[in-house]
Amino acid sequence: MTTHIRSASASLRRRFDLAALVAWSRRLAGRLRQRRRLAELDDRLLRDIGVTRSRALAEASKPWWTLLR
């Protein structure tokens, strides 16, 4: 009985870890899309949100690992 409970517990932990990894990777992908879209906005839209073209391009060109904070 104890072995079965331990096995189920380990299986549940692996599923949770996988679910957490999938959720994290989706968030990262979403943030990367946001950066790309920011660089694609025209100057009027950038002005509306208070971002300069150079700042938008600088943000979009940052490496993906800067999002890991």
NORKA-V964456 format. One line per field, one symbol per residue. burial: 1 if it has 9 or more other ideal C-beta (glycine too) atoms within 8 Angstrom, else 0. Layout:
burial=???
This chain:
burial=000000000000000000000000000100110011011010000100000000011011010000100
